[in-house]
Amino acid sequence: MADDAGMPALDIEMGEYDDVEEEANKKLDPGPYRVRIAQAPEAKFGQESGKQYLAWRLVTVDAPDPADNNFTLFYNTPLEGKGRVIFFKFIESLGQRWEGTRISTEFLEGLVGLEFNVEVGIRTWNDQESNEVKRVLGNTP
């Protein structure tokens, strides 16, 4: 049902603040994890460098502790300068072959759902700790 302004009425279970805050601050223990590419990466530009990169959204799968499954991690691969080699090595570590000189949306969308192994660590940024992908370990199960 909409109110007078045309906005639909909302009735959403949000949960208790303490529970939501705990979930938002959850971190994985450092170590190896299996992840899946959850969606095609977004092309972005670095705030300081202005250089273009791909922002990948990964989710954990098959974690030793089931509570650690579906945890979102982010991984960036540069698309400019010497850092491009990180992108090429990432694609290779997925068991894929890079051919040609141009990247396409179709190619990136074709990577969604691929699973591979990463090493997860903790980083501190602006006095806040968060998980980060330290390195990609490859796609062997």
Backbone torsions as a table, in degrees:
resi	resn	phi	psi	omega
1	MET	NA	139.3	-178.7
2	ALA	-100.9	150.5	174.1
3	ASP	-84.4	-173.0	-176.5
4	ASP	-62.3	-26.1	-179.0
5	ALA	-83.4	-3.2	179.1
6	GLY	89.9	2.0	179.6
7	MET	-83.2	132.5	178.8
8	PRO	-64.7	145.3	177.2
9	ALA	-69.5	141.0	179.7
10	LEU	-110.3	143.4	173.4
11	ASP	-149.0	83.7	-172.4
12	ILE	-117.9	131.3	175.3
13	GLU	-75.4	116.8	-177.1
14	MET	-100.0	-19.3	-177.6
15	GLY	85.2	168.6	179.4
16	GLU	-77.5	144.7	-177.6
17	TYR	-53.4	-48.8	-176.7
18	ASP	-60.9	-39.5	179.0
19	ASP	-67.2	-43.3	-179.5
20	VAL	-66.4	-41.9	179.5
21	GLU	-63.9	-41.2	179.1
22	GLU	-62.5	-43.5	179.0
23	GLU	-64.3	-41.2	-179.0
24	ALA	-66.2	-30.0	-177.6
25	ASN	-95.9	3.5	-179.1
26	LYS	-62.4	140.7	176.5
27	LYS	-131.1	146.5	173.2
28	LEU	-77.0	147.2	171.2
29	ASP	-67.6	142.7	177.5
30	PRO	-58.2	144.6	178.3
31	GLY	147.1	-173.0	-179.1
32	PRO	-80.6	142.8	177.2
33	TYR	-142.6	151.8	172.2
34	ARG	-94.8	136.0	-178.5
35	VAL	-131.9	161.9	176.0
36	ARG	-123.8	141.8	173.7
37	ILE	-72.6	117.5	-172.0
38	ALA	-85.3	-28.2	-179.2
39	GLN	-160.3	160.8	177.7
40	ALA	-59.8	139.7	-176.9
41	PRO	-68.7	155.3	175.9
42	GLU	-95.9	138.1	172.8
43	ALA	-82.5	128.3	-178.6
44	LYS	-134.6	171.4	176.9
45	PHE	-120.2	136.0	178.9
46	GLY	-61.5	137.2	-178.9
47	GLN	-62.7	-41.1	-177.9
48	GLU	-92.8	-44.7	-174.8
49	SER	-82.1	-29.1	-175.6
50	GLY	75.8	2.9	-178.5
51	LYS	-83.4	144.6	-177.4
52	GLN	-79.2	143.4	177.2
53	TYR	-147.8	165.8	174.2
54	LEU	-103.1	131.6	177.5
55	ALA	-102.8	111.4	-177.9
56	TRP	-95.3	137.4	174.2
57	ARG	-106.4	119.1	-177.6
58	LEU	-117.0	150.7	173.5
59	VAL	-127.9	143.2	-179.7
60	THR	-74.0	145.4	176.8
61	VAL	-138.9	155.4	175.8
62	ASP	52.6	36.1	179.4
63	ALA	-70.8	146.5	177.5
64	PRO	-54.8	-37.6	175.2
65	ASP	-101.9	112.7	-178.3
66	PRO	-53.7	-25.2	178.4
67	ALA	-66.1	-17.7	-180.0
68	ASP	-91.2	-0.1	176.1
69	ASN	-74.5	153.0	179.8
70	ASN	64.3	23.8	174.8
71	PHE	-82.4	130.2	-177.0
72	THR	-86.3	131.5	174.0
73	LEU	-125.1	153.8	177.7
74	PHE	-120.1	145.8	180.0
75	TYR	-142.8	133.8	-178.3
76	ASN	-112.0	139.8	174.2
77	THR	-124.6	123.5	179.2
78	PRO	-64.2	150.5	177.9
79	LEU	-118.4	1.6	-177.9
80	GLU	-132.2	155.8	175.0
81	GLY	65.3	-159.5	-178.4
82	LYS	-63.5	-25.4	-179.1
83	GLY	-64.6	-14.5	179.1
84	ARG	-56.7	-27.9	-179.3
85	VAL	-60.8	-29.0	177.2
86	ILE	-62.8	-41.9	177.1
87	PHE	-61.6	-48.6	-178.4
88	PHE	-60.8	-42.9	179.9
89	LYS	-67.3	-36.2	177.7
90	PHE	-61.8	-48.9	180.0
91	ILE	-60.3	-42.7	179.0
92	GLU	-62.8	-39.5	-178.6
93	SER	-67.7	-19.3	176.6
94	LEU	-82.5	-0.7	-177.7
95	GLY	81.1	15.1	-179.8
96	GLN	-100.9	159.9	179.5
97	ARG	-114.2	129.0	177.5
98	TRP	-89.5	125.5	176.5
99	GLU	-132.0	147.0	177.7
100	GLY	90.8	-168.6	-176.3
101	THR	-125.4	-6.8	-177.5
102	ARG	-120.8	144.7	177.8
103	ILE	-98.5	144.2	-179.1
104	SER	-127.8	155.5	175.6
105	THR	-59.7	-39.9	-179.8
106	GLU	-59.5	-43.2	178.5
107	PHE	-61.8	-47.5	-178.3
108	LEU	-64.2	-41.5	179.2
109	GLU	-64.6	-28.6	178.4
110	GLY	-69.6	-14.2	179.7
111	LEU	-88.5	-14.7	-179.5
112	VAL	-59.9	132.2	179.4
113	GLY	96.9	-14.8	177.7
114	LEU	-65.8	141.6	178.7
115	GLU	-112.9	146.0	179.1
116	PHE	-159.0	174.6	-176.7
117	ASN	-105.7	142.4	177.3
118	VAL	-133.8	160.4	169.8
119	GLU	-103.6	122.8	-178.2
120	VAL	-101.3	138.5	176.3
121	GLY	-132.5	-173.7	178.3
122	ILE	-115.7	136.5	174.4
123	ARG	-126.4	154.7	176.4
124	THR	-114.2	127.7	179.2
125	TRP	-142.2	126.8	-176.4
126	ASN	53.6	43.2	179.1
127	ASP	62.5	17.6	178.2
128	GLN	-119.1	133.4	176.3
129	GLU	-89.7	141.7	175.6
130	SER	-151.7	164.3	176.6
131	ASN	-78.5	152.9	171.9
132	GLU	-145.7	153.3	174.1
133	VAL	-80.9	113.2	-180.0
134	LYS	-76.3	-41.0	177.8
135	ARG	-162.9	156.3	176.7
136	VAL	-92.2	129.8	-175.4
137	LEU	-99.8	-10.9	178.7
138	GLY	114.8	-178.0	-172.2
139	ASN	-107.2	10.2	176.6
140	THR	-71.3	136.8	-176.9
141	PRO	-61.9	NA	NA
